[in-house]
Amino acid sequence: MGHITIDSVFALGLFVGMLVLLEVGRRIGYARLARDPEGARVGTGTVEGAVFGLLGLLIAFTFSGAAARFDVRRELIVQETNAIGTAWLRLDLLPASAQPAIRNSFRQYVDSRLSIYQNIADVAAARAELAKSTALQKDIWTQAVAAGQLDNAPPPATLLLLPALNEMFDITTTRTMATKTHPPSIIFIMLSSMALASSLLAGYSMAGGRSRSWLHTIGFAAITAAAVYVIIDIEYPRLGLIRVDDFDRALMDLRASMGG
């Protein structure tokens, strides 16, 4: 099942659950009003305010965290592109005879890096490409060291190229960890639980009316479920509707400039 489908099913399930609990809360409120018309509302406002406030806090907290991680992932794409571009330019310092082989390895490396995230939905394919890029890193490093030791290699070659390669390789670990950085599952469980609890209390509060307010009932459930859907979707920006793929264009343009 695709990530978009999972998100949609989860949001739809939350929406339906909230509608059910709104109705359950309303019926509980009616029963309480029938038994104790004067005391049914005593003290409920404080509890409802606390629960709704906590729900709002959780939504704000999870959305803010997801948005921050989304921005970090986009920035890391730019950083990797810059690191690869810098290392690519510094290959000019190597002897001309050594450049074709290492430049070809660079092209394969960038292709592999792009494939990792283009196939992120296929875990096996993504892992295979990650292993390939790691092997290419070792190959590029070996070629660069060997080229820097040639008799006609200028002294600054290795001093400038190797740090650039090191930065280019390090950013891959940072990006890999960034894709795995998510809040604990208990956060989403708690958020969903608070949404359902708020629905129960909201339904109880609406029990005083003679008829249901479908606008408030459906609106509250739909808006909350939509907010949770967006939070989860932005947390996985390569699998849902909210994506960072546009930023891959920078790396794709760099690859195009390498020719081959």
C-alpha positions as CSV (number, residue, x, y, z in Angstrom):
1,M,0.0,0.0,0.0
2,G,1.4,3.4,-1.0
3,H,2.2,6.1,1.5
4,I,-0.4,8.4,0.1
5,T,-3.0,5.6,0.5
6,I,-1.9,5.0,4.1
7,D,-2.1,8.7,5.0
8,S,-5.5,9.0,3.4
9,V,-6.8,5.9,5.2
10,F,-5.5,7.1,8.5
11,A,-7.0,10.6,8.0
12,L,-10.3,9.1,6.9
13,G,-10.3,6.8,9.9
14,L,-9.7,9.7,12.2
15,F,-12.4,11.7,10.6
16,V,-15.0,8.9,10.9
17,G,-13.9,8.2,14.5
18,M,-14.3,11.8,15.4
19,L,-17.8,11.9,13.9
20,V,-18.7,8.8,15.9
21,L,-17.4,10.2,19.1
22,L,-19.1,13.5,18.5
23,E,-22.4,11.6,18.3
24,V,-21.6,9.5,21.3
25,G,-20.7,12.6,23.3
26,R,-23.9,14.3,22.3
27,R,-26.0,11.3,23.4
28,I,-24.1,11.1,26.7
29,G,-24.8,14.8,27.2
30,Y,-28.5,14.4,26.5
31,A,-28.7,11.5,29.0
32,R,-26.9,13.7,31.6
33,L,-29.2,16.7,31.0
34,A,-32.2,14.5,31.4
35,R,-31.0,13.3,34.8
36,D,-29.5,16.5,36.0
37,P,-30.5,19.6,34.0
38,E,-28.9,22.0,36.4
39,G,-25.6,20.3,37.1
40,A,-24.8,18.7,33.7
41,R,-22.7,21.7,32.7
42,V,-21.0,22.5,36.0
43,G,-17.2,22.4,35.7
44,T,-17.2,21.0,32.1
45,G,-15.9,24.2,30.6
46,T,-12.6,24.0,32.4
47,V,-12.0,20.4,31.4
48,E,-12.9,21.1,27.8
49,G,-10.7,24.1,27.6
50,A,-7.7,22.1,28.9
51,V,-8.3,19.2,26.5
52,F,-8.8,21.5,23.5
53,G,-5.8,23.6,24.5
54,L,-3.7,20.4,24.7
55,L,-4.9,19.3,21.3
56,G,-4.0,22.7,19.8
57,L,-0.6,22.5,21.4
58,L,0.1,19.0,20.0
59,I,-1.0,20.0,16.5
60,A,1.3,23.1,16.7
61,F,4.2,21.1,18.1
62,T,4.0,18.3,15.5
63,F,3.4,20.7,12.6
64,S,6.3,22.9,13.6
65,G,8.7,20.0,13.9
66,A,7.6,18.5,10.6
67,A,8.0,21.8,8.8
68,A,11.4,22.4,10.4
69,R,12.6,18.9,9.3
70,F,11.2,19.6,5.8
71,D,13.3,22.7,5.5
72,V,16.4,20.9,6.7
73,R,16.0,18.2,4.1
74,R,15.7,20.8,1.4
75,E,18.8,22.7,2.6
76,L,20.8,19.4,2.7
77,I,20.0,18.8,-1.0
78,V,21.5,22.2,-1.8
79,Q,24.5,21.6,0.4
80,E,25.2,18.3,-1.3
81,T,24.9,19.8,-4.7
82,N,27.3,22.6,-3.7
83,A,29.8,20.0,-2.2
84,I,29.7,17.9,-5.4
85,G,30.0,20.9,-7.6
86,T,33.0,22.2,-5.7
87,A,34.8,18.8,-5.8
88,W,34.0,18.5,-9.5
89,L,35.6,21.8,-10.3
90,R,38.7,21.0,-8.2
91,L,39.3,17.9,-10.4
92,D,40.9,20.4,-12.7
93,L,43.9,20.5,-10.4
94,L,44.7,16.8,-11.2
95,P,46.9,15.9,-14.1
96,A,45.0,15.8,-17.4
97,S,45.7,12.1,-17.9
98,A,44.0,11.2,-14.6
99,Q,40.9,13.3,-15.0
100,P,38.8,11.2,-17.4
101,A,38.5,8.1,-15.2
102,I,37.7,10.0,-12.0
103,R,35.2,12.3,-13.8
104,N,33.5,9.2,-15.1
105,S,33.2,7.9,-11.5
106,F,31.8,11.3,-10.5
107,R,29.1,11.0,-13.1
108,Q,28.2,7.5,-11.9
109,Y,28.2,8.7,-8.3
110,V,25.8,11.6,-9.0
111,D,23.5,9.2,-11.0
112,S,23.5,6.9,-8.0
113,R,22.7,9.7,-5.6
114,L,19.8,10.8,-7.6
115,S,18.5,7.2,-8.0
116,I,18.5,6.7,-4.2
117,Y,15.8,9.3,-3.7
118,Q,14.0,8.7,-6.9
119,N,13.5,5.1,-5.7
120,I,12.9,5.9,-2.1
121,A,9.5,4.2,-2.1
122,D,11.3,1.0,-3.0
123,V,13.3,0.3,0.1
124,A,15.4,-2.5,-1.5
125,A,16.2,-0.5,-4.6
126,A,17.1,2.5,-2.4
127,R,19.5,0.4,-0.3
128,A,21.1,-1.1,-3.3
129,E,21.8,2.4,-4.7
130,L,23.1,3.6,-1.4
131,A,25.5,0.7,-1.3
132,K,26.6,1.5,-4.9
133,S,27.2,5.1,-4.0
134,T,29.3,4.1,-1.0
135,A,31.4,1.9,-3.2
136,L,31.8,4.7,-5.7
137,Q,33.0,7.0,-2.8
138,K,35.8,4.6,-2.1
139,D,36.7,4.4,-5.8
140,I,36.7,8.1,-6.2
141,W,38.9,8.6,-3.1
142,T,41.4,6.0,-4.3
143,Q,41.6,7.5,-7.7
144,A,42.0,11.0,-6.3
145,V,44.8,9.9,-3.9
146,A,46.6,8.0,-6.7
147,A,46.3,11.0,-9.1
148,G,47.6,13.4,-6.5
149,Q,50.8,11.2,-6.2
150,L,51.6,11.4,-9.9
151,D,54.9,13.2,-10.7
152,N,53.2,15.9,-12.7
153,A,50.5,16.5,-10.1
154,P,50.7,20.1,-8.6
155,P,51.2,20.2,-4.8
156,P,47.9,22.0,-4.1
157,A,45.9,19.2,-5.9
158,T,45.4,16.9,-2.9
159,L,45.4,19.7,-0.4
160,L,42.3,21.2,-2.1
161,L,40.6,18.2,-3.6
162,L,40.6,15.7,-0.7
163,P,38.9,18.0,1.8
164,A,36.2,18.8,-0.9
165,L,35.7,15.0,-1.4
166,N,35.5,14.5,2.3
167,E,32.7,17.1,2.6
168,M,31.0,15.6,-0.4
169,F,31.0,12.1,1.3
170,D,30.0,13.4,4.7
171,I,26.9,15.1,3.5
172,T,25.5,11.7,2.4
173,T,25.5,10.4,5.9
174,T,23.8,13.6,7.1
175,R,21.1,13.3,4.4
176,T,20.5,9.6,5.1
177,M,20.0,10.3,8.8
178,A,17.7,13.2,8.0
179,T,15.4,11.0,6.1
180,K,15.2,8.7,9.1
181,T,14.6,11.5,11.6
182,H,10.9,11.5,12.7
183,P,9.1,12.0,16.0
184,P,8.3,8.9,18.0
185,S,5.1,7.1,17.0
186,I,3.7,7.8,20.4
187,I,3.4,11.5,19.4
188,F,1.0,10.6,16.5
189,I,-0.9,8.2,18.7
190,M,-1.3,10.8,21.4
191,L,-2.3,13.4,18.8
192,S,-5.0,11.1,17.4
193,S,-6.2,10.2,20.9
194,M,-6.5,13.8,21.9
195,A,-8.5,14.5,18.7
196,L,-10.9,11.7,19.5
197,A,-11.2,12.8,23.2
198,S,-11.9,16.4,22.0
199,S,-14.6,15.1,19.8
200,L,-16.3,13.3,22.7
201,L,-16.2,16.4,24.8
202,A,-17.4,18.6,21.9
203,G,-20.3,16.3,21.3
204,Y,-21.2,16.5,25.0
205,S,-21.1,20.3,24.9
206,M,-23.5,20.3,21.8
207,A,-26.1,18.2,23.6
208,G,-28.0,21.3,24.7
209,G,-29.3,22.1,21.2
210,R,-32.5,20.8,19.8
211,S,-30.9,19.8,16.5
212,R,-27.5,18.8,15.4
213,S,-25.2,21.5,13.9
214,W,-23.8,19.5,11.0
215,L,-21.6,22.5,10.0
216,H,-19.8,22.4,13.3
217,T,-19.8,18.6,13.6
218,I,-18.4,17.8,10.2
219,G,-16.2,21.0,10.1
220,F,-14.5,20.2,13.4
221,A,-13.8,16.6,12.4
222,A,-12.7,17.4,8.8
223,I,-10.4,20.3,9.8
224,T,-8.7,18.3,12.5
225,A,-8.3,15.2,10.3
226,A,-6.9,17.3,7.5
227,A,-4.4,18.9,9.8
228,V,-3.2,15.5,11.0
229,Y,-2.9,14.4,7.4
230,V,-0.8,17.3,6.4
231,I,1.5,16.8,9.4
232,I,2.1,13.2,8.4
233,D,2.5,14.0,4.8
234,I,5.1,16.8,5.3
235,E,7.0,14.4,7.6
236,Y,7.6,12.1,4.6
237,P,8.2,14.6,1.8
238,R,9.2,12.0,-0.8
239,L,6.2,9.7,-0.5
240,G,3.1,11.9,-0.2
241,L,1.7,15.0,-1.9
242,I,4.1,17.4,-0.2
243,R,7.5,16.8,-1.8
244,V,11.0,18.1,-1.9
245,D,11.6,16.7,-5.4
246,D,11.8,20.2,-6.9
247,F,15.0,20.8,-5.0
248,D,16.5,17.7,-6.7
249,R,16.5,19.8,-9.9
250,A,19.7,21.5,-8.6
251,L,21.5,18.2,-8.5
252,M,20.0,17.1,-11.8
253,D,21.2,20.3,-13.4
254,L,24.7,19.8,-12.0
255,R,24.7,16.2,-13.4
256,A,23.7,17.6,-16.8
257,S,26.6,20.1,-16.7
258,M,29.0,17.2,-16.2
259,G,28.1,15.7,-19.7
260,G,28.8,12.1,-20.4
